[in-house]
Amino acid sequence: MHKIPFLDLKKINDRYRDELVEATTRVIDSGWYILGKEVDAFEEEFAAWTGAPHVVGLSNGLMALRLIFDAWIEQGKLQPGDGVIVPGNTFIASVLAITGAGLTPVFVDPDENTHNLTAEGIEKHLTSNVQAVMAVHLYGRICPMEQIVALCDKNGLLLIEDSAQAHGAEIKGIKTGCWGDAAAFSFYPGKNMGALGDAGAVTCKDSETARLIRSLANYGSSKKYEHVYRGGNDRLDEMQAACLRVKLPYMDADNKRRRKIAARYCAEINHPDIQLPQLPENGKEAVWHLFVVRTKMRDKLIEHMASHGVHCLVHYPIPPHHQQAYQQDFGHVSLPVSEQLAEEVVSLPISPVMTEEEVNYAIAALKNWSIQ
Ligand SMILES: *Cc1c(COP(=O)(O)O)cnc(C)c1O
């Protein structure tokens, strides 16, 4: 029996072992570990790759989201309590960033087929309190950004992208990170672009917002020992920046491999009890951070796959508004699509280091799943 892990991080990073050793050795030998040449160079390289005008390296994806809101509040673009539209089926970090900044999440159900927000869905929830929209490119698929940008422009709303799962997804040659007023990326090790620890970044259009976020992440200071804002310590460190610089040049090839596996899954899995994700018309719209199918018999499918050595996971079994942390404030909210998806979604293994043979094996295991 084969053993197919959900994600083999060692195998992912083994491909660059020599380069990572060289990069981390360079940092060790430099004697300079915080806010130095590696972070500067990474920010430039990531800006060139995404096409975004400004990049600020940060400690993780959650703080990248959070500091965008903190900066907008500092600039007077948002007021405490303002509503922020967020999909009901996202990872909880999207919501934690909103509530952590003293803002109010306004949950909206996603489209069932894409798992993402649509402009029509957002429009129905606009009220005078809503001042911003968070477009989460869930599972690596970019939201319909042309329509969402138009809607935000028409209504004077700020637009933030949660691009933690969608490094490199694009519409008409414009990548995530370039559509909204600002975007947050995570480089958590398991993301499409992963550091060897926690790391994140903000991309944004406006140099003043970038400057403010940079300062907020460095104790609210831009000049040593002078503190203009009540900031925090949320900096990207030199070690992680050096590792990310090694991995960035391979991102396009990795995403291409993920697309190939997703295309095979979609073409070859044909099972009456499994609903496949919709392949986007233009392949570049998705970078397949996760390959998520739906089934009414999720536990049985997971058990069947596990019995064949194929490890599947659920992203995510409990939607944020039903988490204990939000029970009191949002437990009463009804989000039928998010709630049903939470009961039916299953993520099959997908990663750039999965071999054709492993893909064959996972597909074969799925095909012989029969429900008694
Ligand atoms: C991973 C993730 C985050 C948070 O990123 P971290 O680096 O883990 O803090 C935010 N939003 C989404 C959708 C994510 O998947």
The ligand as an ORCA input file, in Angstrom:
! r2SCAN-3c Opt
* xyz 0 1
  C      -3.270     30.982      6.591
  C      -4.351     31.986      6.449
  C      -4.316     33.211      7.124
  C      -3.330     33.542      8.199
  O      -1.997     33.422      7.871
  P      -0.926     33.059      8.997
  O       0.375     33.316      8.350
  O      -1.130     31.626      9.386
  O      -1.169     33.988     10.151
  C      -5.299     34.150      6.828
  N      -6.276     33.884      5.952
  C      -6.369     32.709      5.304
  C      -7.468     32.497      4.304
  C      -5.417     31.711      5.540
  O      -5.520     30.536      4.904
*
